[in-house]
Amino acid sequence: MTGIDDDAYDPLAPAVTGDQAPVFRRLLDRCPVHHHVLPLAERARIEGNPLVARPTTDLYTLARHDDVLAAAHDNAGYPSGQGPGPERTEMPEGVGVLVYADEPEHRAQRRIVNKSLTPRAVRAMEPRIAQVAGELVEEFAADGRVDLVPAFCDALPVRIFYDVLGVPVERHGDFKRWVDDTIAAFGGNPESYERSMVAFQELTAYFMTEIAGRRRAIDAGGEVPDDMLTALITNDHDGWRFSDLQIVFAVHTFLVGGQDTTSSALANAVHLLCTHPGERAKLERNPDLLPRAIEEVLRFESPIQGMFRTTAGPVEVAGVPIPADAKVRLLYAAANRDPSRWSDPDEFRIDRDESELRHHLGFGAGIHSCVGAALARAELRIGLRILLDRLPTLRLDEARASERGNAAFFVRAWRHLYVRWDAT
């Protein structure tokens, strides 16, 4: 079943940032389990990064929906403690955090975090989401054209999650750089790993200082901000609490996931609606289709392309043996185009049956499904509604070529998405 040679599918190749349908079709039809050997020279350069236990020399990719779903739910056979990216992450204190963690630690961590991201808590954020989205659109509405990625798609989730974490406005620029450098590191590029190491060190220093200050205030009976950072310091599950360093890793995960998934999905949604006028017309005629349209965007252009697990022992998938201690990529994006699960999977249709859409893996699956999925959906729904209502003639700017991001190994994003509209 490994019918595609290694050089016929390179998960790190820039070509995968383009039309992914032919790539996924080859994998699904001819090579549902793909083995890829990573360049040794680049692996050697990653040695010395304190966040990397040891470089990964090769990896396996699972493409079919049922195989990906089975692995995502098999926490014992495919544990997460070596990290969600291609490298084998070195976890301080010997216990991973959230997407890096296995049971039973993961369960306690997730339940503490969930207290801050309940459906009720997300509903309470919706007025603020609408306010920020409206303010952002008004900043460029009179211009008639904009690069939507920095002006709206990045800015909306960033500002909301900074509110959630209590990040002061004057540090937003630092946090944006730290998050960008971290996301780029998942692309497997050695220079990106070096930048991510510096970014993580700077972020750690900031939050260690902030956590220490809040702990002193709490011990003295003083007031502290009512935000997620305080909740991570004070909340417990059956007496277990996060350590300071674990809080930093948790916050780091929120910042990357909270910004990247929503930003990518927002840009993908705008691009898809602008390039599929028939589907956009459906939405204009029936605005109630917006929630389904969002789910179809998450299926059709999965913002998180895939995550990694590590095999606890030798396994066999689709007739292909995978050794123990192998890095395995669960390719959500290909699984979301699997014709065994989806009718006409390479067609973008916003009125797909809701029962069908529930099976998409845009937010992952199993215990490591996105903890912020409810917040991301709220930002997508409110942000798109305000953007399209305020700029009904929004369209791609034919005078400027939009550009995909270069981290397709991990993210399906846009670096630049140029749009225009009839300004009034």
C-alpha positions as CSV (number, residue, x, y, z in Angstrom):
1,M,0.0,0.0,0.0
2,T,3.0,2.3,0.1
3,G,2.7,2.8,-3.7
4,I,4.0,6.4,-3.8
5,D,7.7,6.8,-3.7
6,D,9.1,9.1,-1.0
7,D,10.1,11.7,-3.6
8,A,6.5,11.7,-5.0
9,Y,5.1,13.2,-1.8
10,D,7.2,15.5,0.3
11,P,5.1,16.9,3.3
12,L,7.6,19.7,3.6
13,A,7.5,20.8,-0.1
14,P,6.2,24.3,-0.9
15,A,4.0,22.7,-3.6
16,V,1.6,21.5,-1.0
17,T,0.6,25.0,-0.3
18,G,-1.2,25.1,-3.6
19,D,-4.1,22.9,-4.8
20,Q,-4.1,20.1,-2.3
21,A,-6.8,18.0,-3.9
22,P,-4.5,16.1,-6.3
23,V,-2.0,15.4,-3.5
24,F,-4.6,14.1,-1.2
25,R,-6.2,12.0,-3.9
26,R,-2.9,10.2,-4.6
27,L,-2.4,9.5,-1.0
28,L,-5.9,8.3,-0.3
29,D,-6.1,6.2,-3.4
30,R,-2.5,4.8,-3.6
31,C,-0.7,5.4,-0.4
32,P,-2.9,5.8,2.7
33,V,0.1,5.2,4.9
34,H,3.2,7.1,3.6
35,H,6.7,6.8,4.9
36,H,9.0,9.9,4.6
37,V,12.7,10.2,5.4
38,L,13.7,13.6,6.5
39,P,17.0,15.2,5.3
40,L,19.8,14.1,7.6
41,A,21.7,17.4,7.3
42,E,18.7,19.4,8.5
43,R,18.1,16.9,11.3
44,A,21.6,17.4,12.6
45,R,21.2,21.1,12.7
46,I,18.3,20.8,15.1
47,E,20.4,19.1,17.7
48,G,21.2,21.4,20.5
49,N,17.7,22.9,20.7
50,P,16.8,22.4,24.4
51,L,13.1,21.9,23.4
52,V,14.1,18.9,21.2
53,A,14.9,15.6,23.0
54,R,16.3,14.2,19.8
55,P,15.7,14.9,16.1
56,T,13.2,12.8,14.1
57,T,14.7,11.1,11.1
58,D,11.6,9.8,9.5
59,L,7.8,9.9,9.8
60,Y,4.7,8.1,8.8
61,T,1.5,9.9,7.5
62,L,-2.0,8.5,7.9
63,A,-4.4,9.9,5.2
64,R,-7.7,8.0,5.4
65,H,-10.4,9.3,7.7
66,D,-11.1,6.0,9.6
67,D,-7.3,5.5,10.2
68,V,-6.8,9.0,11.4
69,L,-9.8,8.9,13.6
70,A,-8.8,5.5,15.1
71,A,-5.3,6.7,15.9
72,A,-6.7,10.0,17.4
73,H,-8.8,7.9,19.8
74,D,-6.1,5.4,20.6
75,N,-4.3,7.3,23.3
76,A,-2.4,4.2,24.6
77,G,-1.2,3.1,21.2
78,Y,-0.5,6.6,19.9
79,P,0.6,8.7,22.9
80,S,1.3,12.4,22.7
81,G,4.0,12.9,25.3
82,Q,6.7,13.4,22.6
83,G,4.9,16.4,21.2
84,P,2.4,17.3,18.5
85,G,5.0,18.3,16.0
86,P,7.6,16.4,14.0
87,E,10.3,16.6,16.6
88,R,10.5,14.8,19.9
89,T,9.8,17.4,22.5
90,E,11.8,17.7,25.7
91,M,9.2,18.4,28.4
92,P,10.5,20.1,31.6
93,E,9.5,18.4,34.8
94,G,8.9,15.2,32.9
95,V,5.1,15.8,32.3
96,G,3.7,17.1,29.1
97,V,1.0,19.8,29.1
98,L,-2.4,19.5,27.2
99,V,-1.6,18.5,23.6
100,Y,1.8,17.3,24.8
101,A,0.3,15.2,27.7
102,D,-0.9,11.7,28.1
103,E,-3.4,10.3,30.7
104,P,-3.9,10.6,33.6
105,E,-2.2,14.0,33.7
106,H,-4.0,15.2,30.6
107,R,-7.4,14.7,32.1
108,A,-6.7,16.9,35.2
109,Q,-5.2,19.6,33.0
110,R,-8.0,19.6,30.5
111,R,-10.7,19.9,33.3
112,I,-8.9,22.9,34.8
113,V,-8.7,24.6,31.4
114,N,-12.3,23.8,30.5
115,K,-13.5,25.8,33.5
116,S,-12.4,29.0,31.6
117,L,-13.8,27.9,28.2
118,T,-17.3,26.6,29.0
119,P,-20.1,27.3,26.5
120,R,-21.4,29.8,29.0
121,A,-18.1,31.5,29.2
122,V,-17.8,31.7,25.5
123,R,-21.3,33.2,25.2
124,A,-20.3,35.8,27.6
125,M,-17.4,36.8,25.3
126,E,-19.6,37.2,22.2
127,P,-20.4,41.0,22.7
128,R,-16.6,41.6,23.0
129,I,-15.9,39.6,19.9
130,A,-18.5,41.6,18.0
131,Q,-17.1,44.9,19.4
132,V,-13.5,44.0,18.3
133,A,-14.6,42.7,14.9
134,G,-16.6,45.9,14.3
135,E,-13.7,48.1,15.4
136,L,-11.3,46.3,13.1
137,V,-13.5,46.6,10.0
138,E,-14.1,50.3,10.7
139,E,-10.3,50.9,10.7
140,F,-10.1,50.0,6.9
141,A,-13.7,50.2,5.6
142,A,-13.2,53.6,4.0
143,D,-10.1,52.5,2.2
144,G,-11.7,50.2,-0.4
145,R,-8.9,47.6,-0.2
146,V,-6.7,45.9,2.4
147,D,-4.5,42.9,3.2
148,L,-7.1,41.1,5.2
149,V,-4.7,38.8,7.0
150,P,-3.0,41.3,9.4
151,A,-5.9,43.8,9.4
152,F,-8.6,41.3,10.4
153,C,-7.9,37.6,10.3
154,D,-4.9,37.8,12.6
155,A,-6.1,40.7,14.6
156,L,-9.5,39.4,15.8
157,P,-8.4,36.2,17.5
158,V,-5.2,37.8,18.8
159,R,-7.1,40.6,20.5
160,I,-9.7,38.3,22.0
161,F,-7.2,35.8,23.3
162,Y,-5.1,38.6,24.7
163,D,-8.2,39.7,26.6
164,V,-8.7,36.2,27.9
165,L,-5.1,36.0,29.1
166,G,-4.8,39.5,30.4
167,V,-2.0,40.6,28.0
168,P,-1.4,44.3,28.1
169,V,-1.8,46.3,24.8
170,E,1.8,47.4,24.9
171,R,3.0,43.8,24.7
172,H,0.8,42.7,21.8
173,G,3.6,43.1,19.3
174,D,5.9,40.9,21.3
175,F,3.3,38.2,21.6
176,K,2.5,38.3,17.9
177,R,6.2,37.7,17.1
178,W,6.5,34.9,19.6
179,V,3.4,33.1,18.3
180,D,4.5,33.5,14.6
181,D,7.9,32.1,15.3
182,T,6.5,29.2,17.2
183,I,4.0,28.3,14.4
184,A,6.8,28.5,11.8
185,A,8.8,26.0,13.8
186,F,6.2,23.2,13.1
187,G,7.3,23.5,9.4
188,G,10.4,21.4,10.1
189,N,12.9,24.1,9.1
190,P,16.0,24.3,11.3
191,E,16.2,28.2,11.3
192,S,12.6,28.2,12.4
193,Y,13.5,25.9,15.3
194,E,16.2,28.4,16.4
195,R,13.8,31.3,16.3
196,S,11.1,29.3,18.2
197,M,13.6,28.6,20.9
198,V,14.4,32.3,21.4
199,A,10.6,33.1,21.3
200,F,9.8,30.5,23.9
201,Q,12.5,31.7,26.2
202,E,11.2,35.3,26.0
203,L,7.6,34.2,26.5
204,T,8.6,32.1,29.4
205,A,10.5,35.0,31.1
206,Y,7.4,37.3,30.7
207,F,4.9,34.8,32.1
208,M,7.2,33.6,34.9
209,T,7.4,37.2,36.1
210,E,3.7,37.7,35.8
211,I,2.8,34.4,37.6
212,A,5.2,35.2,40.4
213,G,3.6,38.6,40.8
214,R,0.1,37.2,40.9
215,R,1.0,34.5,43.4
216,R,2.5,37.2,45.7
217,A,-0.7,39.2,45.4
218,I,-2.9,36.2,46.1
219,D,-0.8,35.3,49.2
220,A,-1.1,38.8,50.5
221,G,-4.9,38.8,50.0
222,G,-4.7,41.4,47.2
223,E,-6.7,41.6,44.0
224,V,-5.6,39.9,40.8
225,P,-7.1,40.1,37.3
226,D,-10.1,37.8,36.7
227,D,-8.8,36.1,33.6
228,M,-7.5,32.7,32.4
229,L,-4.0,33.2,33.7
230,T,-5.3,33.6,37.2
231,A,-7.6,30.6,36.8
232,L,-4.7,28.5,35.8
233,I,-2.8,29.6,38.9
234,T,-5.7,29.1,41.4
235,N,-7.9,26.3,40.0
236,D,-7.4,22.6,40.8
237,H,-8.8,19.2,39.9
238,D,-8.9,16.8,42.9
239,G,-6.1,18.7,44.5
240,W,-3.8,18.8,41.5
241,R,-2.6,22.2,40.2
242,F,-0.4,23.4,37.4
243,S,3.2,24.3,38.2
244,D,4.4,27.6,37.1
245,L,6.3,26.1,34.1
246,Q,3.3,24.0,33.2
247,I,1.2,27.2,33.1
248,V,3.7,28.7,30.7
249,F,3.4,25.7,28.4
250,A,-0.4,25.8,28.6
251,V,-0.5,29.5,27.8
252,H,1.9,28.9,24.9
253,T,-0.4,26.2,23.6
254,F,-3.4,28.6,23.9
255,L,-1.6,31.4,22.1
256,V,-0.6,29.3,19.2
257,G,-3.9,27.4,18.8
258,G,-6.1,30.4,19.6
259,Q,-4.5,32.6,17.0
260,D,-3.6,30.2,14.3
261,T,-6.7,28.1,13.9
262,T,-9.1,31.0,13.8
263,S,-6.9,33.3,11.7
264,S,-6.3,30.6,9.1
265,A,-10.0,29.6,9.0
266,L,-11.1,33.3,8.7
267,A,-8.8,33.8,5.7
268,N,-9.8,30.5,4.1
269,A,-13.5,31.3,4.5
270,V,-13.2,34.7,2.8
271,H,-11.1,33.2,0.0
272,L,-13.5,30.3,-0.6
273,L,-16.6,32.6,-0.6
274,C,-14.9,35.0,-3.0
275,T,-13.9,32.2,-5.4
276,H,-17.2,30.3,-5.1
277,P,-19.9,32.9,-6.0
278,G,-22.7,30.3,-6.1
279,E,-22.0,29.3,-2.5
280,R,-21.7,32.9,-1.4
281,A,-25.1,33.6,-3.1
282,K,-26.6,30.8,-1.0
283,L,-25.3,32.4,2.1
284,E,-26.6,35.9,1.1
285,R,-30.1,34.4,0.4
286,N,-30.0,32.4,3.7
287,P,-27.8,33.9,6.4
288,D,-28.8,31.0,8.7
289,L,-26.4,28.8,6.6
290,L,-23.4,30.6,8.2
291,P,-22.8,28.0,10.9
292,R,-22.8,25.2,8.3
293,A,-20.6,27.3,6.0
294,I,-18.1,27.6,8.8
295,E,-18.0,23.8,9.3
296,E,-17.6,23.3,5.6
297,V,-14.6,25.7,5.5
298,L,-13.0,23.8,8.4
299,R,-13.5,20.5,6.4
300,F,-12.5,21.8,3.0
301,E,-9.5,23.8,4.0
302,S,-8.5,22.4,7.3
303,P,-6.6,25.2,9.1
304,I,-4.6,22.7,11.1
305,Q,-3.3,20.2,8.5
306,G,-2.4,17.5,11.0
307,M,-0.8,16.7,14.3
308,F,1.7,14.0,15.4
309,R,1.6,11.1,17.8
310,T,4.3,8.5,18.6
311,T,3.6,4.8,18.4
312,A,3.9,3.0,21.8
313,G,4.6,-0.3,20.0
314,P,4.6,-1.7,16.5
315,V,1.3,-1.3,14.7
316,E,-0.1,-2.1,11.3
317,V,-2.4,0.3,9.5
318,A,-3.9,-0.4,6.1
319,G,-1.6,-3.4,5.8
320,V,1.5,-1.3,6.4
321,P,3.8,-2.1,9.4
322,I,4.8,0.9,11.5
323,P,7.5,0.3,14.1
324,A,7.5,1.3,17.7
325,D,8.6,4.8,18.7
326,A,7.7,6.1,15.2
327,K,6.4,9.7,14.7
328,V,3.0,9.4,13.0
329,R,1.3,12.3,11.4
330,L,-2.5,12.3,11.5
331,L,-3.3,14.2,8.3
332,Y,-6.6,15.8,9.1
333,A,-6.7,17.7,5.9
334,A,-6.5,14.6,3.8
335,A,-9.0,12.7,6.0
336,N,-11.4,15.6,5.5
337,R,-11.3,14.9,1.7
338,D,-11.8,11.1,2.0
339,P,-14.5,10.0,-0.4
340,S,-15.4,7.0,1.8
341,R,-16.7,9.6,4.3
342,W,-17.7,12.6,2.1
343,S,-19.8,12.8,-1.0
344,D,-17.9,14.8,-3.7
345,P,-15.2,15.7,-1.1
346,D,-13.4,18.1,-3.4
347,E,-16.4,20.3,-3.8
348,F,-17.0,23.2,-1.5
349,R,-20.7,23.3,-0.5
350,I,-22.0,25.3,2.4
351,D,-25.3,23.5,2.6
352,R,-24.0,20.0,3.2
353,D,-26.0,17.9,5.6
354,E,-25.2,18.7,9.2
355,S,-25.0,15.1,10.1
356,E,-22.2,14.7,7.5
357,L,-20.3,17.8,8.6
358,R,-20.1,16.6,12.2
359,H,-17.5,14.1,11.1
360,H,-14.9,16.6,9.9
361,L,-11.6,16.8,11.8
362,G,-10.9,20.5,11.5
363,F,-10.4,20.7,15.2
364,G,-8.9,17.2,15.6
365,A,-10.5,14.4,17.5
366,G,-10.3,12.4,20.7
367,I,-8.9,13.8,24.0
368,H,-6.7,16.2,22.1
369,S,-9.4,17.9,20.1
370,C,-9.1,21.7,20.2
371,V,-9.9,22.9,23.7
372,G,-10.8,26.3,22.3
373,A,-13.1,25.1,19.5
374,A,-16.2,26.8,20.9
375,L,-14.4,30.1,21.1
376,A,-13.0,29.7,17.6
377,R,-16.4,28.9,16.2
378,A,-17.8,32.0,17.9
379,E,-15.1,34.2,16.4
380,L,-15.6,32.8,13.0
381,R,-19.4,33.2,13.0
382,I,-19.4,36.7,14.5
383,G,-16.3,37.9,12.5
384,L,-17.5,36.7,9.1
385,R,-21.0,38.0,9.7
386,I,-19.8,41.5,10.6
387,L,-17.2,41.6,7.8
388,L,-19.7,40.5,5.1
389,D,-22.5,42.7,6.4
390,R,-20.3,45.8,6.5
391,L,-18.6,45.1,3.2
392,P,-21.2,43.4,1.0
393,T,-19.1,43.9,-2.2
394,L,-16.0,42.3,-0.7
395,R,-14.0,40.5,-3.4
396,L,-10.4,39.5,-4.2
397,D,-8.2,42.3,-5.4
398,E,-7.3,41.3,-8.9
399,A,-4.4,43.8,-9.0
400,R,-2.5,42.1,-6.2
401,A,-1.6,38.4,-5.9
402,S,-2.5,36.9,-2.6
403,E,0.1,34.5,-1.1
404,R,-0.2,31.4,0.9
405,G,1.9,30.9,4.1
406,N,4.9,28.6,4.0
407,A,4.0,26.4,7.0
408,A,1.7,23.9,5.1
409,F,3.3,21.1,7.1
410,F,1.2,22.3,10.0
411,V,-1.0,25.2,9.0
412,R,-3.2,25.9,5.9
413,A,-2.9,29.7,6.1
414,W,-2.5,32.9,4.0
415,R,0.4,35.2,4.4
416,H,-1.4,37.9,2.4
417,L,-5.0,37.9,1.3
418,Y,-5.7,41.1,-0.7
419,V,-9.3,42.1,-1.0
420,R,-11.2,45.2,-2.2
421,W,-14.8,46.5,-2.1
422,D,-16.9,49.5,-3.1
423,A,-16.1,52.0,-0.4
424,T,-18.8,54.5,0.5
